[in-house]
Amino acid sequence: MTPDDALELFAVVPIGILSVARDGTVRGGNFAASRLLDVPLKDFPGRKLLELAGPDDRPALAALLREERFDDRELLLRQGGKKLQLLASARPLPDGSLAIVVRDASVEASRQRKKAVQEKMASLGRLAAGVAHEFGNIMASLYGYAQLSARDASAKDALVEAVTQAAARAQQVTNALHAFEHAPSGELEPFDLAHVVSKVVNALHLEIERAQVKVERNVLVTGPVLGQREPIEEAVLAIVRNAVEACAGPSGVVTITLADEGDRTSLAVTDNGPGIPEEIRDRIFDPFFTTKGSLGGSGLASGGTSLGLGLAVAWNRVREHEGELEFESQVGKGSTFKILLPKRAEAPVRRDTTPDQTRRPSARRRPRRSILVVDSNAGARELVEAILKTDHWVRALASGAEAIAAYDAPRAYDYVVLDLELAGSPSGAEVFAALRAKDQRIKIVLLTALPPEDDRVRACAAQAYALLRKPDQLKDVRDLLA
């Protein structure tokens, strides 16, 4: 390309471009910049860019021109009494001046809104297609067994079993949709991501054990981020679970790293699984798109019941906090999913703050808690676990020593359900004291057959969150921890 060709291309490119000295003197511009700023092309050379700004905006513009380079910075100019809101990006030229690309901010905002609407409608379409597929499978199964039982009375037991399984699957889909919707509510609080990681690893203990995966934690930074703890816990849990399933097997390793990245805190989850094939990378955050099999997951951790909403939910939760969820993957070597959250001293501004009068309020979703159940009686322990696990993350242990080891950080669990009559040593009362020594804010529910006047009960009840009696109050555990 000759110099004349380059000048001709510069002149006709449909994006506004200016060449500006560091003192604000315009050296030249193209036709698009001339139309945008309403300045004749011949008047650009020697024109002071600061003259196009209002008096209050000139100091900021002068400071901007002294920067080496910048991207998508707001530029406020005035021309003919009209206020121009521009977006500007700049790169240094060999002679020390700046090449500045300018765009109309209102046009850009309109373009972004249209893009957001298109993406939202596309996402809703994929979500609807996923729901239709799931319920189509459910109804096909029911219809098939119904036809079979109509011809053969001996197949009615199989129909009952199919109805039971279909109802459970439908409930799972419904619960997943409620989780995916999630309207942000409640107060923001500072919380430590290291505690979130600890809680998630504890909640996934059995899945990690079944998958034979080693989980390593690398905490390079501690300190609070501001937000809602529970949604971020959901996001981290979904990502860690995905990593565990991706590298399931004796050689599987998942590494969770907390670090600083400028004004953001990074939580990275790396697995050494087979990586994500190139052909599905654009879809992994789509609702109901499951990567089991594609990522090499064995299904050990989830029992093969994944709905493909985990990463979609995680993406939503992180975006609600004005954060980012990124991933890198190399086939044959593994993947890294990284959550980037801003370090904030004030609440993030929600993107959609306009009230929608046509939208009906949805039923409030039951908060999902992490619960540690400690009971030496296998029957009682399994019953409490079964009562709670449909709504919460539950880890059930048989001994006090395991419980003390599992509670490895303050607020590692939202609740502990503890039987005071534990077999062996330490006793239930000793476990109660040890856990309270680790966390003064701990919520321990005492579940015991001992009478209220028993010394062990009286010693602990005053500092317990609640006291329930076996066996008649076992069923009350679920409502108490709602």
N, C-alpha and C positions, 0 to 999 in steps of 0.2 A: 504493500500500500504506500502510495506516494504521500508527501505532506499535504498536497492539495486534496487528495482523497480523504485524508483524515480530517481536514478542516470542513469539508463538505458533510461528512458523516456527523461531526460535532454539531454542525448548524441545524441539521434536519432531524436529529434524534428526538423523539416525542417526550423527552423528560427534561425538565428545566435544569440547566447546568450553568454555573457561574465560575469564573476564575477571579479570586479575591485575594488581595494582599493582606498581610497581617494587620495593617493599620485600617482595614476596611475599605480600601480603594478597589473598585471593581475594574478589572483589566479587560473583561469581555464576557459575553454570554451567548446563548443560542436562541433560536426563535421561540422555543417552548418557554424559556425563562422570561423572554420579552413579553409574551402574552400573559403569563402568570402574574408578573409584577407590573404590567401595564407601563412598561418603559420602552421607548423605541430602541431598537437594536443599536443604532448609531450613537445613542446617548449613554450606553453602558461604560465605555472606556473613560476612566477618570471620575466616575460617579462614586460618591461616598455611600456605602451600604448603610452606614449609621443614620444617614439622613432619611432613609425610608422607615426607620423605627421611631416610635413615639419616645418622648423624653424619658419616661419611666422605664422603657425597655432597652435603652441604649447601653447602660452598664452591663447588663447580662449578655447582650450581643457582642460587645467588645471583649468580654471575658471568653466567650465561646470562640471567637476568632483567634484567640491566643493558644487554643488547644491544638495538639498535634493532629488528632483525628477524632471524629465523633459520629454516632449513628442515631438516626431518628430522634433528633433533639427538636424541641419546639422552637420555632422562630416566628416572632410577632413583628409584622411590618405594617406600615400604613401607606396607602397610595390613593391620592384623590379623595381623601376623607373616608376611604374604605379600609377597614381593618382586615389584614390578611393573616390567617393562621396557617403556618406552613410547617412541614416536617423537613428537617435538613440533615444531610449526612455529608461528611467531608473527608478528603484524603490529601496528604501533602503532595505538592508538585516539586520537581527537581530544583526550581528556583526559590523555594521556601514559601511560595504562596499556597493557597488552598483551592482545590477543585470541589465546589459545593453543589450537591444535587438537591434540588428543592421540589417538594410535592405539596399540593393543596391538602391540608389536614382534613378538611370536611369531606372531600372526595374519598380520601383514604379511609376515613371513619365509616363512610357509607359502604365502601367496598368491604371492609372488615365485618360490618353488621350483616351484609348479604351473605358473606362467606360463612359467618357463624350460624345464620338461619339454615343455610344449605347443609352444613355439617350436622346441625341438630336434627333436621328432617331426615337426613340419611341415617343418622344413628337411631332415630325412632323407628325407621323402616326396618333396620337390621334387628332391633329389639323385638318388634312385632313379628318379624319372620321367625325369630328364635322361639318366641312364646308359642306361635302357631305350630311350629315343628314339635316342641315338647308336648303340647296338649294333643296334637294329632297322634303321636305315638301312644299316649295314654288311652285315647279313645279307641284307637285301632285294636289295642290289646283287649279292652273291655268288650268291644263289639265281637271280636273273634271268640272269646270265651262264652259270651252270651249265646251266640249261634250254636256253639258246640254243646252247651248244656241244654239247649232247647231240643236237640236231637238225641242227647244221651244224658239221662238223669244222673248217671254216676259221675258226670263231670261237674256237678254243682259245687263240690268242695273246691275244685280247681278255680271255679268262678269266684267263690268267696275269697280265696287267696289272691286272685288277680285284682279284685275290687280293693282289698286291703292295701296291696302294693301300689295300685294306681292312686288311691287316696293319699298315701304317704308321699308319693312322687309329686302329686299336684300341690300338696302342702309345701313341699320343698321348693317348688318353682315359685309359689306365692311368697314365701318367706324371702327368697332371693330377690324378688322384684321389690319388696318393701325395703330390703337392704340397699338395693341399687338406687332407689328414689332418694331417700335420706334428705330431708330439708334441714339445713343447719339451724340449730336452736340452742338456747342455753348460754351461760356465761363462758367467756374465754378465760383461760387460766395458764400461767406459766407451768410447763412440765418438762421433765428431763427425758430425752429420747433414749438414754441408756436404760432407764427404768421401763420404758415401753418395750425395748428389745428383750429385757429380762422377762417381762410378763408374757410376751409372745412365745419365747422359747419354752417357758414353763407350760403354757397352754397347749403347745404342740408336742409335748414330751413323748406321748405314746406314739404319735404318728412318726416322729423322728426315729424312735426306737424300732418301730416295725419296718421302716424304710432302711434301717442299718446305716444311716447317714451320720457323719460327724459334723457338728456345728461349732464353728470357732467364732469368737467375738474379739474384735479389735477396736477398743474405744480410745480414740486419739484426742477426743474433746468431750468435755462435760459442760453442761450449762443449759438453761431453759430456752425453749421456744414457746411462743404464745399461740394458743389455739384451743381446740377441743380435743382432749386426750383420746376419747373413745373412737372418733372417726380415724384418727391417725393410727391407733392400734389396729383397727380393721384393715387399713391399707398395708401396714407392715406385716400383719398376719397373712394376708393373701399373698404377698410377694414371697415371704419366707416359705409358706406352704408350697407355692409353685416351684421354688428352687429345690426343696426337698424332694418333691415328686420327679423333678427333671433329672436328678442324679441318684435316684434310689439304687441302693446296692452297697456292698461292703467297701467299695472304693470311693463312695460319694462323699464330697466335702462341700459344706456351705459356709461361707465366710461373711460375717456381718461387720461392716466397718463404719464407725462414726467419725466424721472429720469436719474441719472448717473449710469452707470454700468462699473466701471473701466475706460478703455480708450474708451468707447463707450457711446453714448446717446441712451436711450431706450424710445420708444413711444409705449405704450401698450394700446390696445383697448379691454375692457372687456364688455361682455353682460351677462345678466341673463336669456338668452333663454334656450331652452331645451338641448343644447349641441350637439356635433357631434357624430353620431353613429360610433362605432368602425369599422364597415365594409366599411365605405366610407372615412376614414381619409387619406388613402394613395392616394386618387384621388382628393382631394379638390383643389389642385393647377393645375390640368389638364385643358387645354383649352377646352371650351365648355362643361365642366362638371358643371351642375348647381345644387346647394344644396337647392334650394327653395323647400319647403315641407319637405325635409330631415332634415333641420335645424329648421323647424317650422315657417319659414317666411311666412307671410300672403300675400305677394305680394302687400301690400298697398303702400310701398315706391316706388317700381319700376313699378307698374302697370302691373306686370306679363310679362314684355318684356325682362327679363334678358337673356343674351346669355351665361352665365357661363364663362365669360372671366375676371371678376373683380379681383379675387384672383390670376389668372395666370398673369395678367398684373402687379398687385402689386408685385408679386414675381420677375418678370423681372426687374421692376424699382429699387427695392432694391438691387438686385444683380448687376445691372449696377453701383451702388455706392459702391461696395465691402462691402455691408452690408448683414444682415441676416434677414429672416422673419420666425419667429417661432410661433407655436401655442400650446396651452394646452386646453383640453376640458374635461368636466365631464358631462355625460348624466344626465339630470335633474337639472343641476346647472349653465350651461353656458359655454362660451368659452372666451379665451384671445388670441388675435393675437398681437405679439410683433415685432416691427421693431427695429433692432439694427444697428446704423450707427456709423462708426468710427469718432472720433474727429480728423480732419486732418488740417494740415497747408499747405499741398500740394495736388496736384491732384492725385486721385487713378489711378493705372495702369489698363487699360482695359485688360481683359483676352484674347480677340481675337484681336490682333493688326496687324496680317498679312494681307496685302491687298489681296483681291481676285479679280484677273483680269477678272474672268469669270462672276462675279456678276454684273448685271445691276443696276445702281443707281435707287432707287425708288423715286417717286414724294415726295416732301417735305410736310409733314403733317402740316395742319393749327394748330398753337398753340391754345390750349384750355384755355380760360381766364375765370376768375370769374368777373361777372358784376352785379352791383347794379343799377336797374332802378327805378327812383323816379318820378312819374307823377300822379297827382290827376285825370286826365281824363282817365277813365277806358278803353275806346276804344283805345286811343293812347298807353296806358301802355301795354295792351294786344298785340297790333300789334308789338311794339318794342320787347317784350318778345318772340313772335313767330318768329320774324326775327332772333333773336340772339341765341335762345336755341338749335338749331340744331348743332351749332358749339361750344357753350360756356355754362358755368354754370351761370344761371341767377336767381336773386332774384328780384322780382318786388314789390314795395311798393307804397302806395297811399299818405302817409303823410310825412312831413318833420321830425316830431318827431320820427317816426319809422326809418327813414333813419339815423338820428344821433345816435340812439341807436344801430342800426345794425352795424355801422362802429365803432367797439369797440377796434380796434388796428391799428397801422400804417400798411399800405399796406394790409388791410383786404380784399380789392377787387382790381383787376387790373384796372378797370375802373368804374366810376359812370356816368350814363346818367341821367341828371337832367333837369326837366322842371322848369323854373323860375316862372311860374304862378301856384304855388301850392295853393290849397284851405286851408283856416284856417291859424293857426300860428304853427310854424314859417314859414316865407315866403321863397320862393325859394332862394333869395339872402342871407337870414339869414342861411339857410341850407348850402349854398355854403361856407360862411365864417366859419361856425362851423366845417365843414369837413376839410377845409384847416388848421384850428387851430389844428386839431387832427393829420394831416399828410401833411407836406409841399410838399411832392413828389406826392401827389394824382393827378390822371388824371381824370378830370371832363369834360365830353362832355355836353355842354349846348344845349338842344333841346327845342326850344321855338317858339311861333308864334309872339312874340314881335319884333318890328322893331329894327334894329341895333342902331338907335339913341336913343332908350329908355334908361333912366338913369340906370335902373336895369341891362340891357344888357351891357352898357358901363362900369359899375362898376365891372362886373365879367369877361368880355370877355378877358381882358389882361392877366388874371391868369388862364384861362381855357385851357384845352387841345385842344378843338375845339368848334366851334359854328355851329349848324345846325338849319335850319328853318323848322317849321311845315307849311303845311303837305308835301310840295314838296320834302324835303330832308330826310324824314323818312327812305326811302329805302337805303340811303347812310350810315346809321349807321353800317350795317354789314361789308361793305368794310373798313370803317374807323377803326374798331376795329379788323381787321384781324391780 
